[in-house]
Amino acid sequence: MDFSSAADELYGVPPARFVAARNRLAREAKRDGDAPLARRIGALRRPTLSAWAVNLLSRSAAGELERLLEVGAGMRAAWGSGGGLHDLEQRRARLVASLVRTAGDLAADAGAPLREQAVREVEDTLQAATVDGGIAEEVREGRLAQPRSHTGFVPAGFPMAPPAGRERAEPEPGPKRPPAEEKKPARPKPHTARTNAARARRAETLRKRAEEAERRLAERADQAGAAKRAADEASAEVGRLRRELDRAVAERDAASRRAARAEQHRNR
């Protein structure tokens, strides 16, 4: 067993069985004398239901998922020139919708159906994978512990929007504005920018809180598992001592009977 194979196995099991599987693999690594591997396995975080559903796609719908990620790579490349975005966005929409349905089916077949919130998180993660190359690699690897999202308006690493007029529908005919007004660049509304920044900070705060809560939950689960193992070991020790006591009592009684018979023989 190595870390990669252990992580692949863990992030493929339903979240309800994750902690037990993680403890089992960590014990196996420790029994094999690989304490560093046992610690790395023990530090892995249990995935949320939506992250696990995305991990299922990398295992059971890898071909369709790869097509979506390729579309995302094409979109990121097109943002530099603005060409071909319309067709790519349509393909992305179709693939995301299909993969969300597939993730729901896979999760239900595994006995963990997705609720509405989890479905939205699956969709957000797939959308984010098309605009952020780092998230795309995480999704492809299939070891997500948390859902992903992209709060910006353009792909990560591409601060410039596509040139005006590219891949946009033709505007409705109307009164032509004066040339000076047409050339005036549009400016983002300060209020909108502040609101979006505040939302991004709030989302990041909530994500960190969720990760911390998940970490504490995993620690509590580990502590509970250790306490249960200690209780089982103590129960086994009590059983062993009781058996030894029973044997000692039986030996004492037998010795008493032999002594009584010897006394009788001596008297005769």
N, C-alpha and C positions, 0 to 999 in steps of 0.2 A: 504494500500500500504506500502511495505517495500522496502529497498534499493535493495535487490536481485531481487525482481519481477520487479522493475522499470528498473534496468540495463538489465535484460533479454528482456524486451519489447523494450528498446531503441536499443540494438545491433542486433535486428532482423529486424528493419525497414531499408529501403534503405538510404544511406548516405544523399541524397538530402532532406529527410524528418526528419533527425535526430534532427536538431536544434529546429524545431518547436515542435517535440514530447518531447524533453528534457524540453523546456520552459513550455509546458503544464503540464508535470508531476511535475516540480518544483513549479509551481503555485498551483497545487492541494495539494502538501505537505505543502506549506506555508499556504494555506487556512485552512488546517486541524490543523494548529497550530504547525507543526513540522518543525521549521526553520532549525535545523541541517540537517535533511533529505533533505530539499530543497537545501541547500548549497552543499551537497554531490552529488545530482543529477545534479545540475548546473555545477559541476566541471568535469563531465564525458566528454571525448573527442569524437568528431565525428570520426567514423572509416573511413579509406581509403576504396576504392572500393574492393581491394583485401582482406583486413582484414574482411570486411563485408561478402564477398563470403565464406571465411573459416568459419565464424560464421554461415552461412546458413547450412554448412555441419553438424555442431554439432546439428542442429535442424531437418534437413530433411534427413540426411544420417548418423545418429548416429551409426548404426550398422556397416556399412562399415568403418567409421572413427575409431571406437573402434578396429576393426581388425587391422588397420594400426598401431595404437598406441601400441597394444599388440605385433606386429611384432617388433616395435622399442624397446620395453622393452626387448624382446628376444635378439635383436642385442646388446643392451648395456650389457646384461648379458654374451653374447658370446664373447665379446671383452676380457674378462679376460682369456678365455681359447683358443679362436680362433676356436672353434668347431661349425659347423653348419652355419657359416656366409654366405656361398654361397647360400644356399637355402633361407635363410632369406632375403638376398639382392634381389633375384629374386622376392620373394613375395612382398617385399616393392615396387619394380619398378612397378609391375602390379597394386597394390592398389593405388599408387600415381597417375598413369596415369588415372585410372578409376575415382578417386575422383576429379581430375582436370577437367575432362569432366563433371562430375556431377555438380561441382561448376559453370562451365560456363552455363550449362543448367538452373540451379536454378536462377542465376543472370539474364539471358535473360528472363526467365518467369516472373521475378519481375520487368521487364522494365529497367534493368541497365546492358546491356551486357558488358562483360569484353574485354578490349583491350589486345594486346599482352603483354605489360608490366605487366598488372594486372595478367594475366595468369601465367607469370613467377614468380611473387611474391607469388601467391597461391601455386605453386609447391615448391618454396623455403621454405615456411612456413611449408608445410607438411613434407618435407625432414628434416627440423630442428626439428620438433616434434618427429621424430624417433630417434634422437641422443641426445636430451636434454630433460630430464624428466620434467623440469620446463616449457618448451615451450609446452610439451605434455599436461600438466594440463591446461595451458591457452587455448589451442586449444579445449580441451574437454569442458571447461567451456563455450566457445562460446561468449566471450566478448572482443575479440581483437579489438584494435583501430589502430594498426599498423601491417604490415606484419613482420614476423620473419625470421631470417636466422642464420646459424651456420657457422662461418668462419674457424673453426679448421678442422683438418684432422681426428680426432677421436671424439667420443662422449664426451660431457662435463663431467669432473670428471674421465676420463680414459686417462691419459697422455701417457700410454704405448701402443704401437701398438701391435697387436696380434703376437704371436711367429712366427718367419720366417718359411715359408714352409707350414703353416696351411691354408687350404681352398684356395689354389692357384693352377692354372693349371700347369701341368707338363711342364717344359721348353723343347724347341726343342733340339733334340740330337745335340751335337757339340763337339768341342775339349775340353777336360777336363782341367781345370785350375790347376795349382800347388796347393797342400794342403795349403800352407802358404797364397796364395791369396784367397782361398775359405774361410778361417777363418777370413780374415780381415773384420772388421765390416764396414758397409756402413755409411758414414758421410753425414749429410745434407749439401747442398751447402749454404755457408753464404749468397750469393747473393739472393738465393731463399727464405731463411728465412727472410731476410730483406724486400724483396718485399712483401711477405705475411703479415708481420707485418704492413708494410706501408698501404697495402690495407685494413687490418682490422681497422687501425686507421682512414683511410679515410671513410670507411663505417660507423664507429661509429659517426664520425663528421657529415656526411650527415644525419644519422638517427636523431641525436640531433637537427640539423637544421630543419629537416622536422617536428619533434615534436613541436619545438618552433613556426614554421610557422603555424602549425595546431592549436596551442593554441591561437596565435594572431588572426587567422581567426575566431575561435569560439568566442573570446572576441568581435571582430568587429560585428559578427552576433548578439550576445547578445545586444550590444549597439544599433545596428540598430533596433532590435526588441523592445527594451525599448523606443527608439525615436518614433517608429511607434505607440506604445501603447499610449505614451504621446500626440502625434498628434491626435489620435482618441479620446482620452479623452477631449482634448481641443476643437475639433470639436463638440463633444457632448455638451460641456458646452456652446459653442457659440450658438448652436441650441436652448438650453434651455433658454438662455438669450433673444434670438430673440422672442421666443414664449411668454415669460413674457412681453417683450416690446410691442408685438402686443396686448396682453390682456390689458395692461395699457393704450395704445392708444385708444383701443375700449371702455374701461371704461370711459376715459376722454371725448371722443366724446359723449357717452351716457349721461354723466353728463351735458355736455354742452347743449345737446338737452333738457334735463329735466329742466335746469335752464332757457332756452329760453321759454319753455312752461309755467313755473311758472311766469316768468315776464309778459307774455301775460295775464295770468289769473289775476294777480295783477292789471294790467292796466285796464282790463275790470271791 
